[in-house]
Amino acid sequence: MQAISNWEEVPIFDSEESEADFWAENRPHLRLLETSMANAAESAESVTITLRIDPRMLARIKRLARSRYLNYQSMIKQWLSERMEQELRER
């Protein structure tokens, strides 16, 4: 069974059967799950910000999030968290 270390590795599924096949052969890496759990805990202490994004980019982000059954804002926070971890590891 292969461990997924980044949510980007999860494809967009065209059917429940293809999703079931994928998850039968793959699993999220423990660190990825821990990061997701930490993000959920941090949300209770979150700060609201304003971010301007091109409407076409936002539409693409929303479509991608919807295909992964995620809230687009949560997915963006997840991406930022993953990138921050990557930057800190590379130092």
MMTF fields as JSON, N, C-alpha, C and O atoms, coordinates in Angstrom:
{
  "mmtfVersion": "1.0.0",
  "mmtfProducer": "UNKNOWN",
  "numBonds": 363,
  "numAtoms": 364,
  "numGroups": 91,
  "numChains": 1,
  "numModels": 1,
  "chainsPerModel": [1],
  "groupsPerChain": [91],
  "chainIdList": ["A"],
  "bondAtomList": [4, 2, 8, 6, 12, 10, 16, 14, 20, 18, 24, 22, 28, 26, 32, 30, 36, 34, 40, 38, 44, 42, 48, 46, 52, 50, 56, 54, 60, 58, 64, 62, 68, 66, 72, 70, 76, 74, 80, 78, 84, 82, 88, 86, 92, 90, 96, 94, 100, 98, 104, 102, 108, 106, 112, 110, 116, 114, 120, 118, 124, 122, 128, 126, 132, 130, 136, 134, 140, 138, 144, 142, 148, 146, 152, 150, 156, 154, 160, 158, 164, 162, 168, 166, 172, 170, 176, 174, 180, 178, 184, 182, 188, 186, 192, 190, 196, 194, 200, 198, 204, 202, 208, 206, 212, 210, 216, 214, 220, 218, 224, 222, 228, 226, 232, 230, 236, 234, 240, 238, 244, 242, 248, 246, 252, 250, 256, 254, 260, 258, 264, 262, 268, 266, 272, 270, 276, 274, 280, 278, 284, 282, 288, 286, 292, 290, 296, 294, 300, 298, 304, 302, 308, 306, 312, 310, 316, 314, 320, 318, 324, 322, 328, 326, 332, 330, 336, 334, 340, 338, 344, 342, 348, 346, 352, 350, 356, 354, 360, 358],
  "bondOrderList": [1, 1, 1, 1, 1, 1, 1, 1, 1, 1, 1, 1, 1, 1, 1, 1, 1, 1, 1, 1, 1, 1, 1, 1, 1, 1, 1, 1, 1, 1, 1, 1, 1, 1, 1, 1, 1, 1, 1, 1, 1, 1, 1, 1, 1, 1, 1, 1, 1, 1, 1, 1, 1, 1, 1, 1, 1, 1, 1, 1, 1, 1, 1, 1, 1, 1, 1, 1, 1, 1, 1, 1, 1, 1, 1, 1, 1, 1, 1, 1, 1, 1, 1, 1, 1, 1, 1, 1, 1, 1],
  "groupList": [{"groupName": "MET", "atomNameList": ["N", "CA", "C", "O"], "elementList": ["N", "C", "C", "O"], "formalChargeList": [0, 0, 0, 0], "bondAtomList": [1, 0, 2, 1, 3, 2], "bondOrderList": [1, 1, 2], "singleLetterCode": "M", "chemCompType": "L-PEPTIDE LINKING"}, {"groupName": "GLN", "atomNameList": ["N", "CA", "C", "O"], "elementList": ["N", "C", "C", "O"], "formalChargeList": [0, 0, 0, 0], "bondAtomList": [1, 0, 2, 1, 3, 2], "bondOrderList": [1, 1, 2], "singleLetterCode": "Q", "chemCompType": "L-PEPTIDE LINKING"}, {"groupName": "ALA", "atomNameList": ["N", "CA", "C", "O"], "elementList": ["N", "C", "C", "O"], "formalChargeList": [0, 0, 0, 0], "bondAtomList": [1, 0, 2, 1, 3, 2], "bondOrderList": [1, 1, 2], "singleLetterCode": "A", "chemCompType": "L-PEPTIDE LINKING"}, {"groupName": "ILE", "atomNameList": ["N", "CA", "C", "O"], "elementList": ["N", "C", "C", "O"], "formalChargeList": [0, 0, 0, 0], "bondAtomList": [1, 0, 2, 1, 3, 2], "bondOrderList": [1, 1, 2], "singleLetterCode": "I", "chemCompType": "L-PEPTIDE LINKING"}, {"groupName": "SER", "atomNameList": ["N", "CA", "C", "O"], "elementList": ["N", "C", "C", "O"], "formalChargeList": [0, 0, 0, 0], "bondAtomList": [1, 0, 2, 1, 3, 2], "bondOrderList": [1, 1, 2], "singleLetterCode": "S", "chemCompType": "L-PEPTIDE LINKING"}, {"groupName": "ASN", "atomNameList": ["N", "CA", "C", "O"], "elementList": ["N", "C", "C", "O"], "formalChargeList": [0, 0, 0, 0], "bondAtomList": [1, 0, 2, 1, 3, 2], "bondOrderList": [1, 1, 2], "singleLetterCode": "N", "chemCompType": "L-PEPTIDE LINKING"}, {"groupName": "TRP", "atomNameList": ["N", "CA", "C", "O"], "elementList": ["N", "C", "C", "O"], "formalChargeList": [0, 0, 0, 0], "bondAtomList": [1, 0, 2, 1, 3, 2], "bondOrderList": [1, 1, 2], "singleLetterCode": "W", "chemCompType": "L-PEPTIDE LINKING"}, {"groupName": "GLU", "atomNameList": ["N", "CA", "C", "O"], "elementList": ["N", "C", "C", "O"], "formalChargeList": [0, 0, 0, 0], "bondAtomList": [1, 0, 2, 1, 3, 2], "bondOrderList": [1, 1, 2], "singleLetterCode": "E", "chemCompType": "L-PEPTIDE LINKING"}, {"groupName": "VAL", "atomNameList": ["N", "CA", "C", "O"], "elementList": ["N", "C", "C", "O"], "formalChargeList": [0, 0, 0, 0], "bondAtomList": [1, 0, 2, 1, 3, 2], "bondOrderList": [1, 1, 2], "singleLetterCode": "V", "chemCompType": "L-PEPTIDE LINKING"}, {"groupName": "PRO", "atomNameList": ["N", "CA", "C", "O"], "elementList": ["N", "C", "C", "O"], "formalChargeList": [0, 0, 0, 0], "bondAtomList": [1, 0, 2, 1, 3, 2], "bondOrderList": [1, 1, 2], "singleLetterCode": "P", "chemCompType": "L-PEPTIDE LINKING"}, {"groupName": "PHE", "atomNameList": ["N", "CA", "C", "O"], "elementList": ["N", "C", "C", "O"], "formalChargeList": [0, 0, 0, 0], "bondAtomList": [1, 0, 2, 1, 3, 2], "bondOrderList": [1, 1, 2], "singleLetterCode": "F", "chemCompType": "L-PEPTIDE LINKING"}, {"groupName": "ASP", "atomNameList": ["N", "CA", "C", "O"], "elementList": ["N", "C", "C", "O"], "formalChargeList": [0, 0, 0, 0], "bondAtomList": [1, 0, 2, 1, 3, 2], "bondOrderList": [1, 1, 2], "singleLetterCode": "D", "chemCompType": "L-PEPTIDE LINKING"}, {"groupName": "ARG", "atomNameList": ["N", "CA", "C", "O"], "elementList": ["N", "C", "C", "O"], "formalChargeList": [0, 0, 0, 0], "bondAtomList": [1, 0, 2, 1, 3, 2], "bondOrderList": [1, 1, 2], "singleLetterCode": "R", "chemCompType": "L-PEPTIDE LINKING"}, {"groupName": "HIS", "atomNameList": ["N", "CA", "C", "O"], "elementList": ["N", "C", "C", "O"], "formalChargeList": [0, 0, 0, 0], "bondAtomList": [1, 0, 2, 1, 3, 2], "bondOrderList": [1, 1, 2], "singleLetterCode": "H", "chemCompType": "L-PEPTIDE LINKING"}, {"groupName": "LEU", "atomNameList": ["N", "CA", "C", "O"], "elementList": ["N", "C", "C", "O"], "formalChargeList": [0, 0, 0, 0], "bondAtomList": [1, 0, 2, 1, 3, 2], "bondOrderList": [1, 1, 2], "singleLetterCode": "L", "chemCompType": "L-PEPTIDE LINKING"}, {"groupName": "THR", "atomNameList": ["N", "CA", "C", "O"], "elementList": ["N", "C", "C", "O"], "formalChargeList": [0, 0, 0, 0], "bondAtomList": [1, 0, 2, 1, 3, 2], "bondOrderList": [1, 1, 2], "singleLetterCode": "T", "chemCompType": "L-PEPTIDE LINKING"}, {"groupName": "LYS", "atomNameList": ["N", "CA", "C", "O"], "elementList": ["N", "C", "C", "O"], "formalChargeList": [0, 0, 0, 0], "bondAtomList": [1, 0, 2, 1, 3, 2], "bondOrderList": [1, 1, 2], "singleLetterCode": "K", "chemCompType": "L-PEPTIDE LINKING"}, {"groupName": "TYR", "atomNameList": ["N", "CA", "C", "O"], "elementList": ["N", "C", "C", "O"], "formalChargeList": [0, 0, 0, 0], "bondAtomList": [1, 0, 2, 1, 3, 2], "bondOrderList": [1, 1, 2], "singleLetterCode": "Y", "chemCompType": "L-PEPTIDE LINKING"}],
  "groupTypeList": [0, 1, 2, 3, 4, 5, 6, 7, 7, 8, 9, 3, 10, 11, 4, 7, 7, 4, 7, 2, 11, 10, 6, 2, 7, 5, 12, 9, 13, 14, 12, 14, 14, 7, 15, 4, 0, 2, 5, 2, 2, 7, 4, 2, 7, 4, 8, 15, 3, 15, 14, 12, 3, 11, 9, 12, 0, 14, 2, 12, 3, 16, 12, 14, 2, 12, 4, 12, 17, 14, 5, 17, 1, 4, 0, 3, 16, 1, 6, 14, 4, 7, 12, 0, 7, 1, 7, 14, 12, 7, 12],
  "groupIdList": [1, 2, 3, 4, 5, 6, 7, 8, 9, 10, 11, 12, 13, 14, 15, 16, 17, 18, 19, 20, 21, 22, 23, 24, 25, 26, 27, 28, 29, 30, 31, 32, 33, 34, 35, 36, 37, 38, 39, 40, 41, 42, 43, 44, 45, 46, 47, 48, 49, 50, 51, 52, 53, 54, 55, 56, 57, 58, 59, 60, 61, 62, 63, 64, 65, 66, 67, 68, 69, 70, 71, 72, 73, 74, 75, 76, 77, 78, 79, 80, 81, 82, 83, 84, 85, 86, 87, 88, 89, 90, 91],
  "secStructList": [7, 3, 3, 3, 7, 1, 4, 4, 4, 1, 7, 7, 7, 1, 1, 2, 2, 2, 2, 2, 2, 2, 2, 2, 2, 3, 3, 3, 7, 2, 2, 2, 2, 2, 2, 2, 2, 2, 2, 2, 2, 2, 4, 4, 4, 7, 7, 7, 7, 7, 7, 7, 7, 7, 2, 2, 2, 2, 2, 2, 2, 2, 2, 2, 2, 2, 2, 6, 6, 7, 7, 2, 2, 2, 2, 2, 2, 2, 2, 2, 2, 2, 2, 2, 2, 2, 2, 2, 2, 2, 7],
  "xCoordList": [0.851, 0.0, 0.896, 1.875, 0.556, 1.361, 0.835, -0.375, 1.743, 1.371, 1.402, 2.365, 0.356, 0.264, 0.758, 0.267, 1.739, 2.327, 1.819, 2.172, 0.991, 0.484, -0.904, -1.101, -1.861, -3.22, -3.252, -4.205, -2.229, -2.15, -2.056, -2.399, -1.597, -1.444, -2.78, -2.85, -3.828, -5.145, -5.767, -5.969, -6.072, -6.62, -8.078, -8.729, -8.565, -9.981, -10.667, -10.316, -11.627, -12.258, -13.468, -14.207, -13.657, -14.821, -15.98, -17.094, -15.705, -16.77, -16.394, -15.232, -17.391, -17.13, -16.283, -15.485, -16.457, -15.682, -14.2, -13.358, -13.872, -12.459, -11.871, -10.695, -12.687, -12.217, -11.966, -10.96, -12.883, -12.711, -11.46, -10.721, -11.221, -10.021, -8.754, -7.786, -8.776, -7.616, -7.317, -6.175, -8.349, -8.137, -7.85, -7.336, -8.168, -7.817, -6.31, -5.757, -5.648, -4.211, -3.379, -2.152, -4.012, -3.303, -3.872, -5.011, -3.047, -3.496, -2.758, -1.645, -3.375, -2.684, -1.532, -1.661, -0.424, 0.726, 0.335, -0.432, 0.852, 0.516, 0.809, 0.023, 1.919, 2.272, 1.229, 0.914, 0.704, -0.326, -1.587, -2.213, -1.962, -3.128, -2.901, -3.798, -1.691, -1.379, -1.46, -1.97, -0.96, -1.013, -2.464, -2.823, -3.287, -4.701, -5.387, -6.205, -5.05, -5.635, -5.169, -5.958, -3.897, -3.363, -4.053, -4.357, -4.3, -4.995, -6.404, -6.881, -7.069, -8.423, -8.398, -9.278, -7.394, -7.282, -6.982, -7.47, -6.186, -5.819, -6.987, -7.003, -7.962, -9.061, -9.876, -10.518, -9.86, -10.584, -9.954, -10.615, -8.689, -7.97, -7.578, -6.551, -8.377, -8.011, -8.336, -9.151, -7.659, -7.826, -8.342, -7.865, -9.291, -9.84, -8.935, -8.513, -8.643, -7.849, -8.598, -9.539, -8.175, -8.726, -7.628, -6.503, -7.959, -6.998, -7.662, -8.719, -7.059, -7.626, -7.077, -5.865, -7.996, -7.63, -8.388, -9.559, -7.711, -8.335, -9.58, -9.503, -10.723, -11.956, -11.846, -12.444, -11.088, -10.927, -10.137, -10.459, -9.097, -8.317, -9.179, -9.122, -9.976, -10.843, -11.852, -12.126, -12.397, -13.345, -12.667, -13.264, -11.43, -10.687, -10.405, -10.519, -10.039, -9.781, -11.049, -11.003, -12.182, -13.448, -13.825, -14.301, -13.615, -13.918, -13.041, -13.517, -11.763, -10.834, -11.21, -11.205, -11.533, -11.931, -13.206, -13.308, -14.164, -15.424, -15.194, -15.837, -14.279, -13.993, -13.345, -13.402, -12.733, -12.102, -12.969, -12.528, -14.202, -15.151, -14.607, -14.781, -13.942, -13.38, -13.99, -14.463, -13.98, -14.308, -13.092, -11.956, -13.321, -12.178, -11.269, -10.055, -11.84, -11.012, -10.136, -8.976, -10.692, -9.906, -8.785, -7.669, -9.081, -8.062, -6.927, -5.757, -7.254, -6.229, -5.37, -4.146, -6.001, -5.235, -4.332, -3.203, -4.837, -4.047, -2.816, -1.705, -3.03, -1.908, -0.876, 0.325, -1.342, -0.417, 0.363, 1.566, -0.314, 0.342, 1.396, 2.508, 1.037, 1.987, 3.203, 4.334, 2.974, 4.091, 4.977, 6.201, 4.357, 5.119, 6.011, 7.182, 5.462, 6.253, 7.415, 8.527, 7.155, 8.207, 9.313, 10.497, 8.93, 9.911, 10.742, 11.956, 10.114, 10.845, 11.798, 12.889, 11.4, 12.274, 13.502, 14.579, 13.343, 14.433, 15.464, 16.523, 15.192, 16.139, 17.296, 18.187],
  "yCoordList": [-1.175, 0.0, 1.237, 1.306, 2.193, 3.407, 4.515, 4.715, 5.232, 6.343, 7.657, 7.942, 8.446, 9.746, 10.795, 10.883, 11.599, 12.589, 14.005, 14.936, 14.172, 15.484, 15.304, 14.397, 16.144, 16.005, 16.198, 15.775, 16.83, 17.014, 15.676, 15.589, 14.65, 13.336, 12.612, 11.604, 13.116, 12.5, 13.016, 14.222, 12.133, 12.589, 13.017, 12.806, 13.616, 13.945, 12.695, 12.217, 12.177, 10.923, 11.165, 12.132, 10.275, 10.396, 9.512, 9.616, 8.644, 7.792, 7.314, 7.377, 6.841, 6.297, 5.031, 4.739, 4.296, 3.065, 3.371, 2.687, 4.391, 4.746, 5.285, 5.064, 5.992, 6.474, 5.307, 5.282, 4.339, 3.16, 2.381, 1.909, 2.244, 1.546, 2.267, 1.635, 3.601, 4.388, 4.176, 3.907, 4.296, 4.19, 2.758, 2.539, 1.793, 0.403, 0.185, -0.717, 1.014, 0.875, 1.967, 1.87, 3.0, 4.144, 4.497, 4.164, 5.183, 5.675, 6.983, 7.186, 7.87, 9.112, 8.815, 7.988, 9.489, 9.363, 9.936, 10.897, 9.358, 9.788, 11.273, 11.969, 11.77, 13.193, 14.097, 15.17, 13.659, 14.438, 14.507, 15.563, 13.403, 13.387, 14.26, 14.986, 14.187, 15.015, 16.498, 17.293, 16.873, 18.266, 18.715, 19.83, 17.836, 18.166, 18.345, 19.248, 17.483, 17.572, 18.852, 19.515, 19.198, 20.414, 21.634, 22.59, 21.599, 22.718, 22.875, 23.996, 21.766, 21.83, 22.442, 23.227, 22.084, 22.622, 24.119, 24.87, 24.548, 25.957, 26.816, 28.022, 26.212, 26.999, 27.681, 28.7, 27.138, 27.765, 29.102, 29.965, 29.266, 30.492, 31.252, 31.93, 31.149, 31.748, 33.244, 33.758, 33.905, 35.339, 35.516, 34.856, 36.381, 36.652, 37.628, 38.646, 37.295, 38.189, 38.398, 37.668, 39.392, 39.631, 39.35, 39.827, 38.574, 38.204, 38.38, 37.803, 39.155, 39.371, 38.311, 38.125, 37.62, 36.542, 36.754, 37.134, 36.507, 36.574, 35.67, 34.525, 36.171, 35.378, 34.023, 33.038, 33.981, 32.707, 31.712, 30.524, 32.2, 31.322, 30.793, 29.61, 31.679, 31.266, 30.217, 29.255, 30.397, 29.41, 28.051, 27.018, 28.048, 26.789, 26.147, 24.931, 26.963, 26.449, 25.835, 24.75, 26.514, 25.997, 24.676, 23.758, 24.575, 23.319, 22.19, 21.079, 22.478, 21.465, 21.025, 19.833, 21.979, 21.652, 20.814, 19.835, 21.197, 20.463, 19.02, 18.099, 18.83, 17.477, 16.619, 15.39, 17.265, 16.545, 16.574, 16.175, 17.047, 17.122, 17.969, 17.634, 19.078, 19.983, 21.369, 21.726, 22.132, 23.537, 24.236, 23.95, 25.147, 25.748, 26.534, 26.563, 27.17, 27.925, 26.979, 27.283, 25.848, 24.851, 24.307, 24.1, 24.075, 23.558, 24.57, 24.186, 25.838, 26.879, 26.911, 27.005, 26.833, 26.813, 25.589, 25.662, 24.471, 23.246, 23.426, 23.047, 24.008, 24.265, 25.18, 24.925, 26.231, 27.157, 26.459, 26.67, 25.644, 24.912, 23.951, 23.877, 23.216, 22.275, 22.998, 22.541, 24.12, 24.883, 25.47, 25.497, 25.936, 26.482, 25.398, 25.647, 24.2, 23.08, 22.761, 22.496, 22.786, 22.507, 23.557, 23.219, 24.819, 25.9, 25.766, 25.967, 25.431, 25.288, 24.094, 24.162, 22.998, 21.823, 22.12, 21.578, 22.976, 23.279, 24.231, 24.425, 24.815, 25.766, 25.05, 25.685],
  "zCoordList": [0.0, 0.0, 0.0, 0.743, -0.827, -0.978, -0.074, 0.03, 0.579, 1.463, 0.69, -0.021, 0.83, 0.174, 1.151, 2.276, 0.719, 1.61, 1.345, 2.069, 0.312, -0.042, -0.656, -1.465, -0.292, -0.826, -2.331, -2.984, -2.895, -4.345, -5.082, -6.261, -4.393, -5.006, -5.184, -5.887, -4.557, -4.695, -5.987, -6.132, -6.919, -8.204, -8.09, -7.067, -9.153, -9.249, -9.801, -10.879, -9.072, -9.436, -10.326, -10.143, -11.292, -12.162, -11.7, -12.213, -10.727, -10.191, -8.793, -8.391, -8.068, -6.734, -6.836, -5.946, -7.904, -8.106, -8.271, -7.688, -9.058, -9.229, -7.929, -7.639, -7.144, -5.845, -4.896, -4.187, -4.884, -4.03, -4.427, -3.563, -5.736, -6.216, -5.756, -5.334, -5.844, -5.434, -3.959, -3.587, -3.108, -1.67, -1.237, -0.14, -2.065, -1.754, -1.876, -1.248, -2.688, -2.926, -2.263, -2.245, -1.721, -1.154, 0.211, 0.54, 0.996, 2.298, 2.581, 2.096, 3.364, 3.722, 4.682, 5.584, 4.479, 5.375, 6.738, 6.812, 7.797, 9.155, 9.358, 10.001, 8.825, 8.978, 8.323, 8.838, 7.195, 6.504, 7.356, 7.452, 7.969, 8.85, 10.075, 10.504, 10.639, 11.805, 11.462, 12.253, 10.29, 9.847, 9.696, 10.073, 9.141, 8.972, 10.318, 10.492, 11.266, 12.598, 13.292, 13.966, 13.131, 13.741, 13.15, 13.864, 11.845, 11.198, 11.748, 11.925, 12.018, 12.568, 13.967, 14.321, 14.755, 16.111, 16.082, 16.927, 15.116, 15.012, 14.55, 14.798, 13.882, 13.334, 14.431, 14.175, 15.642, 16.743, 17.124, 17.701, 16.802, 17.127, 15.864, 15.846, 14.818, 13.548, 13.507, 14.272, 12.58, 12.356, 10.94, 10.017, 10.765, 9.436, 8.694, 9.242, 7.426, 6.575, 5.264, 4.953, 4.506, 3.177, 2.171, 2.318, 1.145, 0.119, -1.24, -1.497, -2.092, -3.429, -4.381, -4.497, -5.061, -5.991, -7.292, -7.293, -8.382, -9.7, -9.695, -9.25, -10.183, -10.146, -10.862, -10.428, -11.948, -12.674, -11.836, -11.808, -11.151, -10.286, -9.141, -8.806, -8.544, -7.447, -7.917, -7.2, -9.103, -9.649, -9.819, -9.515, -10.3, -10.463, -9.106, -8.954, -8.129, -6.777, -6.206, -5.625, -6.364, -5.845, -6.512, -5.844, -7.828, -8.539, -8.025, -7.79, -7.851, -7.36, -5.949, -5.644, -5.098, -3.723, -3.715, -2.975, -4.531, -4.596, -5.044, -4.54, -5.988, -6.473, -5.392, -5.451, -4.411, -3.29, -2.035, -0.957, -2.181, -1.067, 0.087, 1.259, -0.273, 0.718, 0.562, -0.518, 1.612, 1.559, 0.93, 1.309, -0.024, -0.722, 0.225, 0.028, 1.248, 2.18, 3.009, 3.288, 3.394, 4.132, 3.265, 3.742, 1.99, 1.09, 0.923, 0.909, 0.798, 0.671, 1.934, 1.845, 3.115, 4.366, 4.43, 4.915, 3.938, 3.915, 3.026, 3.4, 1.847, 0.937, 1.586, 1.507, 2.219, 2.869, 3.982, 4.131, 4.742, 5.823, 5.277, 5.798, 4.223, 3.625, 3.074, 3.244, 2.415, 1.845, 2.94, 2.81, 4.009, 5.122, 5.725, 6.013, 5.917, 6.434, 5.503, 5.958, 4.206, 3.226, 3.309, 3.308, 3.381, 3.476, 4.739, 4.703, 5.845, 7.114, 7.079, 7.645, 6.421, 6.302, 5.448, 5.697, 4.443, 3.513, 4.103, 3.506, 5.23, 5.849, 6.463, 7.027]
}
